[in-house]
């Protein structure tokens, strides 16, 4: 576990040298009217059970009452807490379409793919889960794509620097934590 955390931290600090232009090519996952007066930012980790609970129990009502009515939009930002969440975040960004279907599917079915004692076991379960849901992504390409990797890590860095995020989920409404 120490080795995984060390690798994750090295990757995190490596991003200070990232070419920001490459990261801009990746579309942020946003639901709602881009011109909505209220912007909700949700910093989440795909292995966080509280984040999954948000997607199952809170997000549908929030979407119905505020997002679908045009009052608010929500931007999902990545704040992976471990390597498994980091890989799942890269998968959710891989289609580069800015839509939330893969992200929502991963949260709504978290208990189906999060099983395993090692990152390799969790990755295998994630691959099997994606196939079972007919989500067509090249797992290896998605998880090794440096632009996607940088995009996900930059979300985490921005969350810490700009909003002092230190846990998930963290909700920001119109730039207020």
DADA-V803436 format. One record per helix or strand. SS is the DSSP state (H for helix, E for strand). FROM is the first residue (numbers start at 1). LEN is the number of residues. If there is no record, write none. Layout:
((SS:FROM:LEN) (SS:FROM:LEN))
//
This chain:
((H:2:16) (H:20:5) (E:29:4) (E:38:7) (H:49:19) (E:72:7) (H:83:11) (H:101:8) (H:110:4) (H:119:14) (H:139:6) (H:146:18) (E:170:4) (E:176:1))
//
